[in-house]
Amino acid sequence: MNRHAEISEKTERVVGMLASENLGGVLLNSQPNFSWLTAGGLNGIDQSREPGSCALLIRDDGKRFILANRIEMPRLLAEELDAEDFEPIEFPWEDEKATPDFLADRAQTLLRENGRLGSDTPLSKKASMIEHLLAPCRYQLTEPEIERFRSLAHDASLAIGSMIRTIKPGERELDIARQAADALGSFEINAIVNLVAADERLQKYRHPIPTRNIWKNVLMIVVCARRQGLIASLTRLVSASTVTSELQRRIGAVARVNAELMAATRPGTTGAQLYNVAARAYAEAGFAGEERRHHQGGACGYRTRDWVAHPRCQDVVRSNQAFAWNPSVSGAKTEETCIAFDEGVEVISRSPDWPQISIELAGREYLSPDVLSL
């Protein structure tokens, strides 16, 4: 499948959604949706914002447009997409800034008679917010996306695994985070989440923003790595000396929870069922209630998490859908990115030569990253 065929397949999914919702078209303005529909293109300039620098319009008959001002259009057509796939609709940037409804109004003129407009971001009151309807269109990865995801996860895990072997106790969390970002950058990957915790901060916090804290004994690095819109997540723990028996007990427990979650990640399973799997696994591992101290992860792809498993979650696992589970207890965490297939999950983010914890369930082996002892 080439890029044109991938874009066409995704367009068909959106057109089917538009028909079911009686909509005349939808504007895709968010950075994740732009990357998804264009098979890896980028419309982001300001990474602090959800919207990108332009919008795609998908009409109910499958016609596709790219709406952008004269600043952005030349680069978009040269580097991110093809006019063969998206008809360019260019306008002065001054007109776009003059009124908050400009983009929605311009898109409305391109719809067929009396068509209603949807949008994935709150562009205007004239367009219905339908990101919750668009998201399921993204969930089932195409074959080219699976290959891009495998490549991304391989490179990210290689970069972080190699970088960790070069750091030394006595370094600040902030400096280690910078090295992680640099290592990913050498593979053209952006670290959109970059967490580092050493020693007492690892015991206290599940989402540790890096600080000036000095690493002495145990260190955790967490990254969400993005390339061509796709995002792979992984967590690695390293010990400056021999791993203590207590840390080994805790990392063993989260590996057990991780294995149970991976084994249960089968098409048709709900997020609520997966949450219950994690809760039961924590209790059996001697850490009852840990599922309430941090979410366990969930579906991913063009967002760090498309949905998270929780007690009322009715989202359902689909074949060819990506997941990142991140079970944790105080002081220990495991996280890998995997893809759910009909026959089971495939972990795609395993770091080469990294120590693994093996758990066997129903005759199948599930591997989780162990603590690396330097």
PADO-550038 format. One record per atom (N, C-alpha, C): chain; x, z, y. Coordinates in steps of 0.05 Angstrom, whole numbers, plus 5000, padded with zeros to 4 digits. Last residue first. Layout:
! PADO-550038
 chain    X    Z    Y
     A    X    Z    Y
...
END
This chain:
! PADO-550038
 chain    X    Z    Y
     A 5482 5731 4974
     A 5507 5718 4983
     A 5531 5731 4970
     A 5426 5720 4937
     A 5446 5740 4943
     A 5472 5726 4950
     A 5361 5700 4951
     A 5388 5690 4948
     A 5408 5712 4955
     A 5303 5717 4917
     A 5321 5724 4938
     A 5349 5714 4932
     A 5268 5658 4891
     A 5277 5686 4889
     A 5293 5692 4915
     A 5212 5615 4896
     A 5239 5622 4905
     A 5245 5652 4903
     A 5178 5603 4834
     A 5177 5612 4862
     A 5205 5619 4870
     A 5147 5562 4785
     A 5171 5572 4797
     A 5166 5580 4826
     A 5111 5564 4726
     A 5108 5563 4755
     A 5133 5577 4767
     A 5097 5532 4665
     A 5116 5547 4681
     A 5111 5542 4710
     A 5043 5540 4620
     A 5056 5524 4640
     A 5074 5542 4657
     A 5014 5571 4584
     A 5032 5552 4573
     A 5047 5534 4594
     A 4984 5605 4618
     A 4970 5586 4600
     A 4989 5563 4591
     A 5040 5615 4656
     A 5012 5620 4654
     A 4999 5598 4638
     A 5102 5644 4671
     A 5087 5626 4653
     A 5058 5634 4651
     A 5147 5643 4723
     A 5123 5656 4713
     A 5108 5636 4695
     A 5212 5651 4748
     A 5194 5635 4730
     A 5171 5653 4720
     A 5244 5647 4807
     A 5230 5665 4790
     A 5210 5649 4774
     A 5307 5618 4825
     A 5278 5616 4821
     A 5269 5639 4803
     A 5358 5603 4873
     A 5349 5619 4850
     A 5318 5619 4849
     A 5371 5535 4890
     A 5361 5561 4899
     A 5352 5577 4875
     A 5387 5483 4880
     A 5405 5505 4872
     A 5396 5532 4882
     A 5346 5456 4932
     A 5365 5451 4910
     A 5383 5476 4905
     A 5282 5484 4944
     A 5309 5480 4954
     A 5328 5476 4931
     A 5219 5453 4939
     A 5239 5470 4926
     A 5267 5463 4936
     A 5174 5427 4957
     A 5192 5438 4977
     A 5214 5456 4964
     A 5134 5411 4922
     A 5151 5390 4934
     A 5172 5401 4953
     A 5101 5424 4863
     A 5116 5436 4885
     A 5135 5416 4896
     A 5041 5401 4842
     A 5069 5393 4843
     A 5082 5406 4867
     A 4988 5427 4801
     A 5002 5424 4826
     A 5031 5415 4822
     A 4946 5387 4756
     A 4959 5411 4765
     A 4975 5406 4790
     A 4918 5341 4744
     A 4932 5354 4722
     A 4947 5379 4730
     A 4898 5325 4793
     A 4879 5332 4772
     A 4893 5348 4749
     A 4940 5358 4842
     A 4931 5334 4827
     A 4912 5343 4805
     A 4961 5384 4902
     A 4943 5388 4879
     A 4935 5361 4867
     A 5026 5397 4923
     A 5003 5378 4923
     A 4987 5382 4898
     A 5058 5448 4963
     A 5053 5434 4938
     A 5030 5414 4942
     A 5108 5488 4992
     A 5087 5468 4996
     A 5083 5453 4970
     A 5118 5559 4989
     A 5125 5532 4983
     A 5102 5514 4990
     A 5138 5625 4996
     A 5121 5603 5007
     A 5134 5577 4999
     A 5137 5697 4992
     A 5145 5671 4981
     A 5127 5649 4993
     A 5165 5759 5015
     A 5145 5737 5017
     A 5156 5713 5003
     A 5175 5827 5032
     A 5179 5805 5013
     A 5157 5784 5017
     A 5161 5869 5065
     A 5189 5865 5059
     A 5195 5841 5041
     A 5098 5880 5040
     A 5117 5888 5060
     A 5146 5885 5051
     A 5082 5818 5008
     A 5079 5847 5009
     A 5100 5856 5030
     A 5049 5754 5005
     A 5070 5772 5015
     A 5062 5801 5010
     A 5038 5683 4994
     A 5033 5711 4988
     A 5056 5729 4997
     A 5026 5629 5015
     A 5046 5646 5025
     A 5041 5676 5020
     A 5017 5560 4998
     A 5009 5588 4993
     A 5032 5605 5003
     A 4997 5500 5020
     A 5020 5518 5024
     A 5009 5547 5020
     A 4976 5436 4996
     A 4972 5465 4999
     A 4998 5479 5004
     A 4944 5372 4998
     A 4968 5389 5000
     A 4960 5418 5006
     A 4909 5333 4950
     A 4908 5349 4974
     A 4932 5368 4974
     A 4897 5304 4904
     A 4916 5293 4923
     A 4915 5307 4950
     A 4831 5330 4898
     A 4854 5317 4885
     A 4871 5303 4907
     A 4813 5389 4935
     A 4809 5361 4927
     A 4834 5350 4914
     A 4780 5451 4939
     A 4805 5436 4933
     A 4798 5408 4924
     A 4733 5465 4990
     A 4738 5459 4962
     A 4765 5443 4959
     A 4706 5517 5030
     A 4722 5492 5028
     A 4731 5489 4999
     A 4683 5565 5035
     A 4670 5547 5016
     A 4683 5519 5016
     A 4702 5631 5044
     A 4711 5603 5047
     A 4698 5585 5026
     A 4695 5684 5045
     A 4671 5668 5049
     A 4678 5638 5051
     A 4747 5708 5037
     A 4724 5715 5019
     A 4699 5697 5022
     A 4793 5652 5044
     A 4783 5678 5051
     A 4757 5683 5036
     A 4844 5605 5053
     A 4827 5618 5034
     A 4819 5646 5044
     A 4842 5562 5109
     A 4855 5585 5096
     A 4835 5598 5077
     A 4853 5493 5125
     A 4835 5516 5121
     A 4850 5537 5105
     A 4898 5469 5144
     A 4872 5457 5150
     A 4850 5477 5146
     A 4956 5493 5172
     A 4936 5499 5152
     A 4910 5485 5162
     A 4988 5459 5203
     A 5001 5479 5185
     A 4982 5489 5164
     A 4963 5392 5197
     A 4963 5418 5210
     A 4977 5438 5191
     A 4968 5352 5163
     A 4976 5346 5190
     A 4972 5370 5208
     A 4973 5395 5114
     A 4976 5366 5117
     A 4986 5359 5145
     A 4938 5444 5074
     A 4955 5436 5096
     A 4957 5405 5096
     A 4900 5500 5050
     A 4905 5471 5052
     A 4921 5464 5076
     A 4935 5564 5048
     A 4913 5546 5041
     A 4920 5517 5044
     A 4949 5634 5057
     A 4954 5606 5060
     A 4930 5589 5053
     A 4934 5687 5056
     A 4950 5677 5033
     A 4957 5648 5035
     A 4939 5732 5111
     A 4926 5711 5097
     A 4945 5699 5076
     A 4951 5802 5104
     A 4960 5776 5114
     A 4945 5755 5098
     A 4926 5846 5086
     A 4946 5850 5107
     A 4957 5824 5118
     A 4894 5836 5044
     A 4881 5842 5069
     A 4900 5846 5092
     A 4926 5831 5000
     A 4914 5807 5010
     A 4900 5811 5037
     A 4939 5883 4985
     A 4958 5868 5003
     A 4946 5843 5014
     A 4905 5908 4949
     A 4898 5908 4977
     A 4917 5893 4995
     A 4954 5930 4902
     A 4925 5926 4908
     A 4921 5927 4939
     A 5003 5921 4874
     A 5001 5921 4903
     A 4972 5915 4912
     A 5010 5914 4820
     A 5015 5940 4831
     A 5014 5942 4861
     A 4994 5867 4798
     A 5023 5869 4803
     A 5030 5896 4815
     A 4939 5871 4798
     A 4953 5871 4772
     A 4983 5875 4775
     A 4930 5865 4853
     A 4924 5890 4840
     A 4939 5893 4813
     A 4947 5812 4861
     A 4960 5834 4875
     A 4955 5861 4861
     A 4909 5785 4830
     A 4937 5784 4822
     A 4953 5807 4836
     A 4861 5795 4857
     A 4864 5805 4830
     A 4894 5806 4822
     A 4873 5767 4905
     A 4867 5795 4905
     A 4871 5808 4878
     A 4879 5714 4885
     A 4902 5728 4898
     A 4897 5758 4898
     A 4827 5704 4867
     A 4850 5701 4849
     A 4874 5717 4860
     A 4799 5707 4915
     A 4795 5727 4894
     A 4817 5727 4873
     A 4818 5661 4940
     A 4823 5688 4952
     A 4820 5710 4931
     A 4796 5623 4905
     A 4825 5626 4907
     A 4833 5653 4919
     A 4742 5630 4917
     A 4752 5635 4890
     A 4782 5639 4890
     A 4743 5613 4971
     A 4735 5640 4964
     A 4744 5648 4936
     A 4756 5559 4966
     A 4775 5577 4979
     A 4768 5606 4973
     A 4738 5533 4901
     A 4733 5540 4929
     A 4754 5558 4940
     A 4756 5478 4860
     A 4757 5507 4865
     A 4753 5512 4895
     A 4758 5423 4858
     A 4732 5435 4854
     A 4732 5465 4859
     A 4823 5416 4832
     A 4801 5403 4846
     A 4774 5417 4838
     A 4860 5477 4833
     A 4850 5454 4818
     A 4827 5442 4833
     A 4896 5526 4835
     A 4892 5505 4855
     A 4885 5479 4841
     A 4911 5563 4798
     A 4882 5561 4804
     A 4876 5539 4824
     A 4966 5560 4797
     A 4951 5553 4772
     A 4921 5549 4778
     A 4977 5579 4848
     A 4983 5551 4841
     A 4967 5542 4816
     A 4960 5632 4843
     A 4947 5615 4862
     A 4952 5585 4855
     A 4995 5651 4804
     A 4966 5652 4798
     A 4951 5633 4817
     A 5043 5645 4831
     A 5039 5630 4806
     A 5009 5629 4800
     A 5036 5681 4873
     A 5040 5653 4879
     A 5034 5636 4854
     A 5035 5729 4844
     A 5011 5721 4860
     A 5013 5691 4865
     A 5088 5728 4825
     A 5065 5729 4806
     A 5040 5719 4820
     A 5116 5730 4872
     A 5119 5707 4855
     A 5096 5705 4835
     A 5103 5781 4889
     A 5092 5758 4904
     A 5095 5732 4889
     A 5131 5810 4849
     A 5102 5813 4852
     A 5090 5789 4867
     A 5184 5797 4859
     A 5172 5790 4833
     A 5141 5791 4834
     A 5191 5820 4908
     A 5191 5790 4907
     A 5180 5781 4880
     A 5187 5874 4891
     A 5168 5862 4910
     A 5168 5832 4909
     A 5230 5881 4856
     A 5202 5887 4847
     A 5182 5873 4865
     A 5272 5868 4889
     A 5267 5851 4866
     A 5239 5855 4855
     A 5269 5911 4924
     A 5264 5884 4935
     A 5258 5865 4912
     A 5283 5951 4887
     A 5257 5952 4900
     A 5250 5925 4912
     A 5334 5938 4871
     A 5313 5938 4851
     A 5286 5938 4864
     A 5368 5895 4918
     A 5360 5921 4908
     A 5338 5918 4888
     A 5417 5846 4909
     A 5389 5851 4915
     A 5381 5878 4902
     A 5482 5853 4937
     A 5465 5853 4913
     A 5436 5860 4920
     A 5482 5826 5003
     A 5496 5837 4980
     A 5477 5836 4956
     A 5450 5802 5039
     A 5478 5801 5045
     A 5495 5813 5022
     A 5397 5760 5017
     A 5409 5787 5018
     A 5439 5785 5022
     A 5343 5721 5039
     A 5371 5722 5031
     A 5381 5751 5035
     A 5285 5681 5030
     A 5297 5707 5034
     A 5326 5707 5024
     A 5244 5630 5058
     A 5268 5637 5042
     A 5278 5665 5050
     A 5188 5588 5059
     A 5199 5614 5066
     A 5222 5620 5047
     A 5156 5529 5086
     A 5171 5543 5066
     A 5183 5569 5077
     A 5114 5472 5096
     A 5120 5500 5101
     A 5136 5512 5079
     A 5108 5409 5127
     A 5115 5424 5103
     A 5123 5452 5111
     A 5066 5364 5157
     A 5079 5390 5160
     A 5083 5403 5133
     A 5064 5298 5188
     A 5060 5316 5165
     A 5077 5341 5168
     A 5083 5271 5234
     A 5057 5284 5235
     A 5052 5303 5212
     A 5134 5255 5226
     A 5113 5234 5224
     A 5085 5247 5222
     A 5148 5321 5209
     A 5159 5294 5212
     A 5137 5274 5208
     A 5157 5391 5214
     A 5140 5368 5219
     A 5156 5342 5223
     A 5156 5452 5181
     A 5173 5430 5189
     A 5156 5404 5191
     A 5156 5517 5190
     A 5137 5496 5186
     A 5150 5471 5198
     A 5196 5569 5161
     A 5193 5545 5178
     A 5169 5529 5170
     A 5226 5632 5159
     A 5201 5617 5154
     A 5201 5593 5173
     A 5272 5675 5131
     A 5269 5652 5148
     A 5244 5637 5140
     A 5295 5742 5127
     A 5274 5722 5119
     A 5274 5700 5140
     A 5347 5784 5101
     A 5337 5766 5122
     A 5316 5747 5111
     A 5380 5846 5094
     A 5362 5826 5083
     A 5350 5810 5106
     A 5427 5869 5126
     A 5424 5869 5097
     A 5406 5846 5087
     A 5434 5853 5182
     A 5453 5869 5168
     A 5451 5866 5137
     A 5422 5818 5241
     A 5419 5818 5212
     A 5442 5834 5199
     A 5399 5845 5301
     A 5422 5836 5285
     A 5416 5839 5255
     A 5351 5822 5349
     A 5358 5840 5327
     A 5380 5828 5309
     A 5333 5790 5388
     A 5361 5796 5388
     A 5370 5815 5366
     A 5284 5753 5349
     A 5292 5770 5372
     A 5323 5772 5371
     A 5232 5709 5325
     A 5260 5718 5326
     A 5267 5732 5352
     A 5169 5735 5306
     A 5183 5718 5325
     A 5212 5727 5327
     A 5142 5747 5245
     A 5164 5757 5263
     A 5177 5736 5280
     A 5090 5760 5217
     A 5096 5737 5234
     A 5118 5745 5254
     A 5090 5809 5192
     A 5086 5785 5176
     A 5092 5760 5191
     A 5133 5866 5201
     A 5117 5844 5212
     A 5114 5821 5193
     A 5164 5907 5176
     A 5142 5914 5194
     A 5122 5890 5199
     A 5205 5889 5145
     A 5187 5909 5133
     A 5162 5912 5150
     A 5232 5857 5180
     A 5220 5845 5157
     A 5200 5863 5144
     A 5252 5896 5214
     A 5230 5878 5224
     A 5217 5863 5201
     A 5292 5919 5183
     A 5268 5935 5189
     A 5246 5917 5200
     A 5318 5858 5162
     A 5318 5887 5156
     A 5291 5900 5164
     A 5299 5805 5205
     A 5321 5819 5190
     A 5314 5848 5187
     A 5265 5745 5210
     A 5263 5774 5211
     A 5286 5786 5194
     A 5242 5687 5242
     A 5264 5700 5229
     A 5261 5730 5232
     A 5206 5625 5246
     A 5206 5655 5246
     A 5230 5666 5231
     A 5181 5574 5271
     A 5208 5581 5265
     A 5211 5611 5268
     A 5141 5517 5272
     A 5141 5546 5268
     A 5169 5553 5258
     A 5162 5468 5281
     A 5139 5476 5298
     A 5132 5505 5294
     A 5218 5437 5279
     A 5209 5463 5270
     A 5187 5472 5288
     A 5221 5368 5264
     A 5217 5388 5284
     A 5207 5414 5271
     A 5269 5324 5237
     A 5247 5342 5232
     A 5245 5362 5254
     A 5314 5292 5229
     A 5292 5282 5247
     A 5266 5298 5242
     A 5353 5319 5204
     A 5336 5302 5187
     A 5312 5291 5203
     A 5373 5350 5244
     A 5391 5330 5233
     A 5377 5311 5214
     A 5332 5387 5251
     A 5335 5365 5270
     A 5353 5343 5260
     A 5343 5425 5213
     A 5320 5408 5209
     A 5322 5383 5227
     A 5388 5448 5238
     A 5390 5437 5211
     A 5367 5418 5205
     A 5366 5466 5286
     A 5387 5445 5286
     A 5389 5432 5259
     A 5332 5506 5267
     A 5321 5483 5282
     A 5341 5460 5283
     A 5370 5541 5245
     A 5349 5529 5228
     A 5337 5504 5241
     A 5399 5555 5290
     A 5412 5540 5269
     A 5392 5527 5250
     A 5359 5584 5317
     A 5370 5560 5329
     A 5384 5542 5308
     A 5352 5627 5281
     A 5330 5608 5286
     A 5340 5582 5298
     A 5402 5651 5289
     A 5395 5640 5262
     A 5372 5620 5265
     A 5396 5668 5341
     A 5417 5649 5335
     A 5412 5636 5308
     A 5355 5706 5335
     A 5352 5682 5353
     A 5372 5661 5347
     A 5377 5745 5302
     A 5355 5728 5292
     A 5352 5703 5309
     A 5449 5746 5306
     A 5423 5752 5316
     A 5402 5734 5304
     A 5497 5764 5254
     A 5485 5745 5273
     A 5457 5754 5282
     A 5509 5800 5217
     A 5520 5805 5243
     A 5510 5785 5264
     A 5520 5759 5159
     A 5510 5784 5171
     A 5524 5789 5198
     A 5519 5688 5169
     A 5532 5712 5160
     A 5520 5736 5173
     A 5505 5621 5144
     A 5501 5643 5163
     A 5514 5668 5151
     A 5508 5583 5104
     A 5530 5583 5125
     A 5527 5607 5144
     A 5464 5584 5072
     A 5490 5590 5060
     A 5513 5591 5079
     A 5425 5565 5105
     A 5426 5593 5099
     A 5453 5601 5087
     A 5433 5509 5105
     A 5439 5524 5129
     A 5442 5554 5122
     A 5414 5495 5054
     A 5442 5491 5061
     A 5450 5508 5084
     A 5359 5507 5059
     A 5375 5519 5038
     A 5405 5517 5043
     A 5345 5475 5103
     A 5344 5504 5105
     A 5361 5517 5084
     A 5354 5423 5081
     A 5366 5431 5106
     A 5367 5461 5109
     A 5323 5423 5034
     A 5352 5419 5032
     A 5365 5429 5058
     A 5272 5429 5056
     A 5282 5450 5038
     A 5312 5447 5035
     A 5269 5381 5086
     A 5267 5407 5099
     A 5278 5429 5082
     A 5274 5341 5046
     A 5294 5343 5068
     A 5293 5370 5081
     A 5228 5352 5015
     A 5255 5352 5003
     A 5276 5357 5025
     A 5187 5345 5053
     A 5191 5372 5040
     A 5219 5374 5028
     A 5194 5289 5065
     A 5196 5310 5085
     A 5203 5337 5073
     A 5185 5266 5014
     A 5210 5262 5028
     A 5215 5284 5049
     A 5132 5283 5004
     A 5154 5290 4985
     A 5181 5288 4999
     A 5107 5256 5046
     A 5106 5286 5045
     A 5129 5296 5026
     A 5114 5203 5034
     A 5126 5214 5059
     A 5127 5244 5058
     A 5085 5202 4986
     A 5114 5196 4985
     A 5127 5206 5011
     A 5034 5214 5005
     A 5047 5231 4985
     A 5077 5227 4985
     A 5026 5170 5038
     A 5028 5196 5050
     A 5041 5216 5030
     A 5021 5128 5000
     A 5044 5129 5018
     A 5048 5156 5032
     A 4973 5147 4974
     A 4998 5146 4959
     A 5022 5144 4978
     A 4937 5193 5016
     A 4941 5167 5004
     A 4968 5167 4990
     A 4905 5256 5007
     A 4929 5241 5015
     A 4929 5214 5002
     A 4848 5282 5030
     A 4859 5269 5006
     A 4881 5250 5015
     A 4837 5301 5084
     A 4847 5319 5062
     A 4859 5305 5039
     A 4816 5273 5126
     A 4846 5274 5123
     A 4855 5286 5097
     A 4762 5280 5125
     A 4772 5253 5122
     A 4802 5252 5117
     A 4756 5334 5139
     A 4755 5326 5111
     A 4764 5297 5105
     A 4761 5328 5197
     A 4782 5341 5181
     A 4780 5334 5151
     A 4715 5307 5219
     A 4738 5290 5216
     A 4758 5302 5196
     A 4682 5350 5223
     A 4673 5328 5207
     A 4696 5309 5201
     A 4708 5383 5258
     A 4701 5394 5232
     A 4691 5373 5213
     A 4709 5352 5304
     A 4734 5355 5289
     A 4728 5366 5261
     A 4669 5337 5339
     A 4664 5334 5311
     A 4690 5336 5294
     A 4634 5346 5398
     A 4658 5355 5384
     A 4653 5354 5354
     A 4605 5290 5431
     A 4602 5313 5413
     A 4628 5320 5400
     A 4612 5274 5499
     A 4621 5268 5471
     A 4618 5293 5454
     A 4599 5292 5548
     A 4585 5268 5539
     A 4593 5260 5511
     A 4631 5333 5561
     A 4605 5340 5551
     A 4589 5316 5541
     A 4697 5316 5540
     A 4675 5313 5559
     A 4649 5323 5545
     A 4738 5332 5505
     A 4744 5314 5527
     A 4722 5315 5548
     A 4755 5372 5462
     A 4734 5375 5482
     A 4740 5358 5508
     A 4770 5328 5406
     A 4778 5348 5426
     A 4757 5350 5447
     A 4747 5290 5376
     A 4761 5311 5361
     A 4772 5333 5380
     A 4681 5264 5389
     A 4709 5268 5396
     A 4721 5291 5380
     A 4629 5213 5390
     A 4640 5238 5381
     A 4670 5240 5390
     A 4574 5181 5420
     A 4603 5184 5418
     A 4610 5212 5409
     A 4522 5137 5399
     A 4530 5163 5408
     A 4560 5167 5402
     A 4499 5073 5423
     A 4515 5089 5404
     A 4523 5116 5416
     A 4469 5036 5450
     A 4458 5063 5446
     A 4474 5080 5427
     A 4504 4981 5424
     A 4481 4990 5440
     A 4471 5018 5431
     A 4573 5000 5410
     A 4550 4982 5408
     A 4526 4995 5421
     A 4625 5020 5456
     A 4607 5024 5433
     A 4585 5003 5433
     A 4652 5014 5502
     A 4661 4998 5479
     A 4643 5001 5455
     A 4632 5050 5538
     A 4627 5022 5544
     A 4636 5004 5520
     A 4652 5097 5518
     A 4624 5092 5514
     A 4618 5062 5519
     A 4705 5097 5535
     A 4699 5093 5507
     A 4670 5086 5502
     A 4697 5110 5588
     A 4709 5084 5581
     A 4703 5077 5552
     A 4675 5161 5585
     A 4660 5139 5597
     A 4671 5112 5589
     A 4718 5188 5562
     A 4693 5186 5547
     A 4676 5164 5558
     A 4756 5182 5603
     A 4762 5171 5577
     A 4736 5168 5560
     A 4730 5207 5649
     A 4738 5179 5649
     A 4741 5168 5620
     A 4714 5259 5658
     A 4698 5243 5640
     A 4708 5215 5636
     A 4746 5280 5698
     A 4750 5289 5671
     A 4735 5274 5650
     A 4773 5233 5744
     A 4750 5247 5734
     A 4755 5256 5705
     A 4824 5216 5759
     A 4804 5220 5780
     A 4780 5235 5770
     A 4860 5205 5719
     A 4862 5231 5732
     A 4839 5237 5751
     A 4847 5152 5707
     A 4844 5173 5687
     A 4844 5201 5699
     A 4861 5126 5754
     A 4833 5128 5746
     A 4828 5150 5726
     A 4917 5132 5752
     A 4902 5144 5774
     A 4872 5147 5767
     A 4933 5101 5710
     A 4933 5130 5706
     A 4918 5145 5728
     A 4892 5044 5695
     A 4910 5058 5713
     A 4910 5089 5708
     A 4889 5023 5625
     A 4876 5030 5651
     A 4897 5044 5669
     A 4877 4984 5566
     A 4895 4998 5585
     A 4881 5002 5611
     A 4866 4980 5503
     A 4849 4983 5526
     A 4866 4999 5546
     A 4885 4941 5447
     A 4893 4957 5470
     A 4873 4956 5492
     A 4860 4948 5382
     A 4859 4932 5406
     A 4866 4949 5430
     A 4900 4960 5326
     A 4884 4973 5347
     A 4884 4955 5372
     A 4926 4925 5292
     A 4909 4946 5280
     A 4891 4959 5301
     A 4954 4891 5324
     A 4939 4879 5302
     A 4919 4900 5290
     A 4983 4923 5356
     A 4958 4912 5368
     A 4942 4898 5347
     A 5008 4980 5322
     A 5009 4950 5325
     A 4982 4941 5337
     A 5047 5038 5341
     A 5025 5024 5327
     A 5027 4994 5334
     A 5095 5059 5362
     A 5077 5076 5347
     A 5056 5061 5331
     A 5127 5023 5393
     A 5140 5042 5375
     A 5121 5057 5356
     A 5099 4987 5425
     A 5126 4980 5416
     A 5136 4997 5393
     A 5052 5013 5438
     A 5050 4987 5424
     A 5078 4979 5413
     A 5073 5058 5464
     A 5055 5061 5441
     A 5055 5035 5425
     A 5100 5036 5508
     A 5115 5050 5487
     A 5098 5052 5461
     A 5057 5014 5538
     A 5079 4997 5529
     A 5094 5011 5506
     A 5020 5059 5548
     A 5013 5036 5531
     A 5038 5021 5521
     A 5035 5098 5586
     A 5039 5102 5558
     A 5037 5078 5540
     A 5023 5079 5637
     A 5049 5093 5632
     A 5055 5092 5603
     A 4972 5059 5637
     A 4994 5040 5638
     A 5021 5053 5635
     A 4935 5098 5587
     A 4941 5089 5614
     A 4966 5071 5614
     A 4896 5078 5530
     A 4919 5091 5542
     A 4923 5081 5570
     A 4864 5071 5470
     A 4858 5075 5499
     A 4881 5090 5511
     A 4858 5027 5419
     A 4876 5046 5430
     A 4871 5048 5460
     A 4806 5015 5370
     A 4818 5011 5397
     A 4839 5033 5402
     A 4774 4982 5316
     A 4792 5003 5325
     A 4804 4995 5352
     A 4713 4974 5280
     A 4731 4964 5301
     A 4748 4987 5312
     A 4676 4995 5245
     A 4704 4994 5237
     A 4723 4983 5257
     A 4627 5002 5266
     A 4630 4978 5251
     A 4659 4975 5241
     A 4631 5048 5297
     A 4616 5050 5272
     A 4617 5025 5255
     A 4700 5053 5320
     A 4672 5046 5324
     A 4658 5046 5297
     A 4748 5095 5341
     A 4738 5082 5317
     A 4708 5078 5320
     A 4799 5100 5387
     A 4770 5098 5384
     A 4764 5083 5358
     A 4851 5144 5404
     A 4842 5122 5387
     A 4812 5123 5386
     A 4885 5161 5465
     A 4864 5165 5445
     A 4858 5140 5429
     A 4943 5194 5492
     A 4924 5171 5490
     A 4903 5179 5470
     A 4976 5237 5488
     A 4977 5221 5513
     A 4958 5198 5513
     A 4938 5289 5455
     A 4961 5272 5460
     A 4959 5256 5485
     A 4916 5358 5454
     A 4912 5330 5459
     A 4939 5315 5463
     A 4942 5410 5449
     A 4931 5396 5426
     A 4927 5366 5431
     A 5005 5426 5481
     A 4976 5419 5482
     A 4967 5406 5457
     A 5058 5433 5480
     A 5042 5458 5483
     A 5012 5452 5483
     A 5083 5385 5478
     A 5077 5397 5453
     A 5062 5424 5455
     A 5071 5329 5512
     A 5071 5358 5518
     A 5063 5372 5492
     A 5069 5284 5478
     A 5089 5287 5498
     A 5093 5317 5505
     A 5045 5251 5420
     A 5050 5276 5435
     A 5073 5273 5455
     A 5033 5211 5387
     A 5023 5208 5414
     A 5028 5233 5431
     A 5063 5177 5333
     A 5063 5201 5350
     A 5052 5194 5377
     A 5048 5155 5265
     A 5054 5151 5293
     A 5052 5177 5309
     A 5032 5159 5212
     A 5057 5171 5220
     A 5065 5166 5249
     A 4985 5128 5207
     A 5004 5129 5185
     A 5032 5138 5195
     A 4946 5133 5245
     A 4966 5112 5249
     A 4988 5112 5228
     A 4917 5177 5229
     A 4904 5150 5228
     A 4925 5128 5231
     A 4955 5220 5234
     A 4941 5214 5209
     A 4932 5185 5208
     A 4970 5220 5287
     A 4990 5215 5267
     A 4977 5207 5240
     A 4919 5231 5310
     A 4933 5206 5316
     A 4954 5200 5295
     A 4909 5282 5289
     A 4893 5259 5281
     A 4905 5232 5288
     A 4950 5314 5314
     A 4948 5311 5285
     A 4932 5287 5276
     A 4938 5306 5370
     A 4963 5296 5359
     A 4962 5294 5328
     A 4872 5283 5388
     A 4891 5304 5381
     A 4916 5292 5368
     A 4837 5241 5396
     A 4856 5247 5418
     A 4877 5268 5410
     A 4794 5197 5376
     A 4814 5214 5364
     A 4837 5218 5384
     A 4726 5186 5385
     A 4753 5186 5398
     A 4771 5206 5383
     A 4679 5149 5348
     A 4693 5174 5353
     A 4720 5170 5366
     A 4612 5120 5347
     A 4642 5119 5348
     A 4653 5146 5353
     A 4559 5127 5340
     A 4568 5100 5345
     A 4598 5097 5346
     A 4530 5167 5287
     A 4546 5164 5311
     A 4556 5136 5314
     A 4503 5189 5243
     A 4489 5172 5262
     A 4504 5171 5288
     A 4530 5214 5203
     A 4523 5230 5226
     A 4509 5215 5248
     A 4539 5175 5166
     A 4524 5198 5157
     A 4515 5215 5180
     A 4570 5140 5198
     A 4544 5131 5188
     A 4527 5155 5180
     A 4617 5170 5205
     A 4600 5162 5228
     A 4572 5154 5219
     A 4636 5172 5152
     A 4628 5197 5166
     A 4610 5190 5189
     A 4648 5118 5145
     A 4629 5131 5127
     A 4618 5157 5140
     A 4689 5113 5183
     A 4664 5098 5186
     A 4642 5110 5169
     A 4728 5145 5160
     A 4716 5153 5185
     A 4690 5138 5189
     A 4740 5115 5113
     A 4730 5143 5111
     A 4716 5152 5136
     A 4758 5068 5136
     A 4734 5067 5120
     A 4722 5096 5116
     A 4805 5085 5160
     A 4783 5077 5177
     A 4757 5076 5161
     A 4836 5093 5114
     A 4828 5116 5130
     A 4805 5110 5149
     A 4843 5040 5098
     A 4830 5059 5080
     A 4820 5083 5096
     A 4870 5019 5143
     A 4844 5009 5136
     A 4829 5029 5118
     A 4919 5047 5141
     A 4901 5051 5164
     A 4873 5041 5158
     A 4938 5025 5092
     A 4933 5054 5095
     A 4914 5060 5118
     A 4944 4972 5106
     A 4924 4979 5085
     A 4918 5009 5086
     A 4985 4975 5144
     A 4958 4964 5151
     A 4937 4972 5131
     A 5027 4996 5113
     A 5015 5012 5134
     A 4988 5002 5142
     A 5015 4980 5043
     A 5030 4979 5067
     A 5015 4995 5089
     A 5017 5000 4976
     A 5000 5000 5000
     A 5018 5000 5025
END
